[in-house]
Amino acid sequence: MKKRIAILGSTGSIGTQALDVIREHPDNFEVEVLTANNNIKLLSEQAHEFKPNTIVIGNENKYDDLVNATSSLPIKVYAGHNAISQIVEMDTIDIVLTAMVGYSGLIPTINAINTGKNIALANKETLVVAGELIQKLAFHNKVSIYPVDSEHSAIFQCLVGEGQNPIEKIYLTASGGPFIGKDLDFLKTATKEHALKHPNWDMGAKITIDSASLMNKGLEAIEARWLFGLKPEQIEVVVHPQSIMHSAVQFEDGSIKAQMGLPDMKLPILYAFGFPERLKTNLPRFSFWDYPQLTFEKPDLKNFRNLILAFEAMNKNGNMPCILNAANEIAVEAFLKDKIGFCEMTDLIEKSMSQITYIKHPELNDLINTDKETREYTKSILNK
């Protein structure tokens, strides 16, 4: 039987590549739900091609335009972020791909887990903000979480068949982004145009900026902690500019297993959708002769302090990763709007982490309030 997929964030980078995967494997998957925040043009085009059961637009002001654009289709149309959170509860969904940007993916993911839906997780912020809560809910509801981030998919693949063998350590690889090797003088004058030119990956604006600042790797470290039941000291970040080795696992006998391949997000998406099967693709194959040298180096923590802040948040735990994430989202948005410089993002995040009320054992409402408080505080600094 075909797996029926709900794609939350179908017009973004991960969402469109997920639809490429479904398009290439029509005998294995079909689209049940598509959601977007604002892009009704692309959402309606996707609806006409894939004919899902339901589509949802987050921006309620665009509901009428979406209805008109899809009036010839026998599909249901809803609007609003509450509708996105509720639509994942449909009985006809087998897998929910959470590809929404940032904190917005949290509540839909929780609702999907509570109704027993398996998750293909491309929204790392969900585990950053509420990792402990999410893992408890997944265990209670017997739900599988299949990581879609290339690094976490690599670790997941390395662990298949190793259930009885404890992890000693994992190596999260980072490309280093567009600013690898740049000094502080360069970073102080770096523009968004510079930061958005990632050398290896085609991603959305927010995650590309996070990659440039190394915050993305910090968020991934926190995500890995919860996905694989690790302690912070078991996670090491390694800069690997070629992006061929996507991550690795070291076991207690000293052996290391790594997953390699050309950088293409369709591979981890397909693995998450098809697990435990590996489905055939026509994607380009890696050749050792094209990459005669793979290099690895330590991250530059002096000039890219976001990675230090992320590990500090992970070690303190509680609601601190939630504070980190909310402040970072506001900081990235401000940088993309030319309101602050590249290095000022780190200063803004650090100040928020020192000022927002710390809660050691937060409940969901505490995390929701922390996110709101942090955003308001961070914006207030920007407006001074």
C-alpha positions in Angstrom: 0.0 0.0 0.0 1.1 3.5 -0.7 2.1 5.6 2.3 -0.1 8.7 2.6 2.0 11.8 3.4 1.1 15.1 5.0 3.6 17.8 4.2 3.6 20.7 6.6 5.5 23.5 4.7 5.1 22.1 1.2 6.2 25.4 -0.5 9.6 25.6 1.3 12.9 24.0 0.3 12.3 20.7 2.1 8.6 20.6 1.1 9.3 21.0 -2.6 12.1 18.4 -2.5 9.7 16.0 -0.7 7.2 16.4 -3.5 10.1 15.7 -6.0 10.6 12.4 -4.1 6.9 11.6 -4.2 6.8 12.5 -7.9 9.6 10.1 -8.6 8.0 7.2 -6.5 4.3 7.3 -7.4 3.9 3.6 -6.6 5.1 4.1 -3.0 3.8 7.4 -1.8 0.8 9.8 -2.3 0.1 13.2 -1.0 -2.8 13.5 1.6 -2.3 17.0 3.0 -0.3 20.1 1.9 0.1 23.2 4.0 1.9 26.5 3.4 2.1 29.8 5.3 1.7 32.4 2.5 2.6 31.1 -0.9 -0.9 30.4 -2.4 0.4 30.4 -6.0 2.8 27.5 -5.5 0.4 25.7 -3.1 -2.4 25.8 -5.6 0.0 24.5 -8.3 0.9 21.6 -6.0 -2.7 20.9 -5.3 -3.5 20.7 -9.0 -0.7 18.3 -9.6 -0.9 16.0 -6.6 -4.7 16.4 -5.8 -4.4 15.9 -2.0 -7.4 15.4 0.2 -6.8 18.7 2.0 -4.8 21.9 1.7 -4.3 24.6 4.4 -2.9 28.1 4.1 -1.6 29.6 7.4 -2.4 33.2 6.5 -6.1 33.4 6.9 -6.3 36.6 4.7 -5.4 34.4 1.7 -8.1 31.8 2.2 -10.5 33.2 -0.4 -7.8 33.5 -3.0 -6.7 29.9 -2.4 -10.4 28.7 -2.6 -10.7 30.5 -6.0 -7.4 29.1 -7.3 -8.5 25.5 -6.5 -12.2 25.7 -7.1 -12.1 23.1 -9.9 -10.6 20.5 -7.5 -12.5 18.1 -5.2 -10.4 19.0 -2.2 -10.9 20.6 1.2 -9.4 24.0 1.9 -8.8 25.5 5.3 -6.9 28.5 6.7 -5.1 29.5 9.9 -2.4 28.0 12.1 -4.9 26.2 14.2 -6.1 24.4 11.1 -2.6 23.3 10.4 -2.2 22.0 13.9 -5.6 20.1 13.7 -5.3 18.7 10.1 -2.5 16.3 11.2 -5.1 14.4 13.2 -6.8 13.0 10.1 -7.1 9.2 10.1 -6.0 9.0 6.5 -2.4 10.2 7.2 0.4 7.7 7.6 3.4 10.0 7.9 3.6 13.7 8.8 6.6 15.6 7.3 7.2 18.6 9.5 9.0 21.0 7.3 7.7 24.2 8.7 10.3 26.9 9.7 11.3 27.3 13.3 9.0 27.2 16.4 5.9 27.1 14.3 6.4 23.3 13.8 6.1 22.5 17.5 2.3 22.3 18.1 1.5 20.5 14.9 4.2 17.9 15.7 2.8 17.4 19.2 -0.8 16.9 17.8 0.4 14.5 15.2 2.3 12.4 17.8 -0.7 12.4 20.1 -2.8 10.9 17.4 -0.3 8.2 16.6 1.2 9.5 13.4 4.8 8.7 12.6 6.9 11.8 12.0 9.5 12.6 9.4 11.2 15.4 11.2 12.8 18.2 9.2 11.9 20.9 11.9 14.9 20.6 14.3 13.4 23.5 16.4 10.7 21.1 17.7 13.3 19.0 19.6 15.4 22.1 20.5 12.4 23.7 22.2 10.8 20.6 23.7 13.0 17.6 23.2 12.3 15.9 26.4 8.5 16.4 26.1 8.5 15.2 22.5 10.4 12.0 23.3 8.1 11.2 26.1 5.0 11.7 23.9 6.5 9.6 21.1 7.3 6.7 23.5 3.8 6.9 25.1 2.0 6.9 21.7 4.4 4.3 20.1 5.3 6.8 17.4 8.5 6.6 15.3 10.5 9.8 14.6 12.5 9.5 11.4 15.1 12.4 11.1 15.3 14.2 7.8 18.2 16.5 8.6 21.1 15.0 6.6 23.3 14.7 9.7 20.7 13.0 11.9 19.6 10.8 9.1 23.2 9.7 8.8 23.4 8.8 12.5 20.1 7.0 12.3 21.3 5.0 9.3 24.6 4.1 11.1 22.6 2.8 14.1 20.4 0.4 12.1 21.3 -3.1 13.4 23.2 -1.6 16.4 20.4 -1.6 18.9 22.4 -3.5 21.6 25.6 -1.5 21.1 25.8 1.7 23.1 27.0 4.9 21.4 30.3 6.2 22.8 30.2 9.4 20.7 28.8 11.0 17.6 30.4 13.3 15.1 28.1 16.0 13.6 29.7 17.3 10.4 29.4 20.9 9.4 30.3 22.4 6.0 31.4 25.6 7.7 29.0 27.5 5.5 29.9 30.4 3.2 32.1 32.1 5.9 34.5 29.2 6.6 38.0 30.6 7.4 36.8 34.2 7.6 38.1 36.4 10.4 36.2 38.7 12.7 36.9 41.8 10.6 35.2 40.2 7.6 32.3 38.9 9.7 31.6 42.4 11.1 30.9 43.7 7.7 29.3 40.5 6.2 26.0 41.1 4.4 23.0 38.9 4.0 23.9 38.5 0.3 27.2 36.9 1.4 25.6 34.8 4.1 22.9 33.4 1.8 25.5 31.9 -0.7 25.9 28.4 0.8 28.6 26.5 -1.0 27.0 23.0 -0.9 23.3 23.0 0.1 20.2 24.6 -1.4 18.2 25.6 1.7 15.7 28.3 2.8 16.9 31.7 4.0 16.6 31.1 7.7 18.5 27.8 7.8 21.2 29.2 5.4 21.9 32.1 7.8 22.0 29.6 10.7 24.5 27.6 8.8 26.7 30.7 8.2 26.7 31.5 11.9 27.1 27.9 13.0 23.9 28.2 15.0 22.4 25.5 12.8 25.0 23.0 14.0 24.3 24.1 17.6 20.6 23.4 17.1 21.4 20.1 15.5 23.5 19.1 18.5 20.5 19.7 20.8 18.3 17.8 18.4 20.7 14.9 18.3 20.8 14.7 22.1 17.1 13.9 22.2 16.8 11.8 19.1 19.6 9.5 20.2 19.5 9.7 24.0 22.9 11.3 24.3 24.8 13.5 26.9 26.2 16.8 25.6 29.7 15.5 26.0 29.0 12.7 23.6 28.5 15.1 20.8 31.3 16.6 18.8 31.1 19.0 15.9 33.6 18.5 13.0 33.9 21.0 10.1 33.9 19.0 6.8 33.8 21.5 3.9 33.1 18.9 1.2 29.8 17.8 2.8 30.3 14.2 1.7 30.5 12.5 5.1 27.1 13.5 6.6 27.9 12.3 10.2 29.4 9.4 12.1 28.9 7.2 15.2 31.7 5.9 17.4 31.0 2.8 19.4 32.5 1.5 22.6 35.0 -0.7 20.8 36.4 2.4 19.1 34.9 1.5 15.7 33.3 4.4 13.7 30.5 4.1 11.2 29.9 7.0 8.8 27.2 7.6 6.2 28.4 9.3 3.0 27.0 10.6 -0.3 26.6 13.6 -2.4 24.8 16.5 -0.7 21.2 16.2 -1.7 18.3 16.4 0.7 16.2 14.1 -1.4 18.2 11.2 0.0 17.3 11.6 3.7 13.7 12.5 2.8 13.4 9.3 0.8 15.0 7.3 3.6 12.5 8.7 6.1 9.5 8.1 3.9 10.6 4.6 2.8 12.1 3.2 6.0 13.0 0.4 6.5 13.3 0.0 2.7 15.9 1.8 0.5 14.2 2.7 -2.7 16.1 3.0 -5.9 16.8 6.5 -7.2 18.4 8.0 -10.3 20.2 10.7 -8.3 23.9 11.3 -9.2 26.3 8.9 -7.5 29.3 9.8 -5.4 32.7 9.0 -6.9 35.9 8.9 -4.9 37.8 10.1 -7.9 35.9 13.4 -7.9 36.8 13.9 -4.2 40.4 12.6 -3.9 40.7 14.4 -0.5 38.2 14.8 2.3 39.2 17.2 5.0 38.2 17.7 8.6 38.9 20.5 11.1 37.8 22.0 14.4 35.1 24.7 14.4 36.3 28.3 14.9 34.6 28.9 18.3 36.4 32.3 18.7 34.6 33.9 15.7 31.5 31.8 15.7 30.3 31.9 19.3 26.8 30.7 18.5 28.0 27.1 18.8 29.2 27.8 22.3 25.9 29.4 23.2 24.0 26.3 21.9 26.1 23.9 24.0 25.6 26.1 27.0 21.9 26.0 26.5 22.0 22.2 26.0 24.0 21.7 29.2 21.7 23.9 31.3 18.6 22.4 29.6 15.2 23.3 31.1 13.8 26.2 29.0 17.2 27.5 28.0 17.2 25.9 24.5 13.8 27.4 24.0 15.2 30.9 24.9 18.1 30.3 22.5 15.9 29.3 19.7 13.4 32.2 20.0 16.1 34.8 20.3 17.9 33.3 17.3 14.8 33.4 15.2 14.3 37.1 16.0 18.0 37.8 15.4 18.0 36.1 12.0 14.9 37.9 10.9 16.5 41.2 11.9 19.7 40.4 10.0 17.7 39.5 6.9 15.9 42.8 7.1 19.3 44.7 7.5 18.4 45.8 11.0 21.6 44.3 12.6 25.0 43.1 11.5 26.1 39.4 11.3 28.0 39.4 14.6 25.2 41.3 16.4 23.0 38.3 16.1 25.2 36.5 18.6 25.2 39.4 21.0 21.4 39.6 20.9 21.0 35.9 21.6 23.5 35.9 24.5 21.8 38.9 26.1 18.4 37.2 25.9 19.8 34.0 27.4 21.0 36.0 30.4 17.8 37.9 31.0 14.8 35.6 30.4 13.5 33.6 33.4 15.1 30.2 33.6 12.8 27.2 34.4 14.5 23.9 35.2 11.6 21.6 34.5 9.2 23.3 32.1 5.8 22.0 31.0 4.4 22.8 27.6 2.7 26.0 28.7 6.0 27.1 30.3 7.7 26.7 26.9 5.0 28.5 25.1 5.3 31.4 27.5 9.1 31.3 27.4 9.0 31.6 23.6 6.6 34.6 23.8 8.6 36.3 26.5 11.9 35.8 24.7 10.6 37.2 21.4 9.1 40.2 23.1 12.3 40.9 25.0 14.6 40.4 22.0 12.4 42.7 19.8 12.5 45.3 22.6 16.3 45.4 22.4 16.1 45.8 18.7 13.7 48.8 19.0 15.9 50.7 21.5 
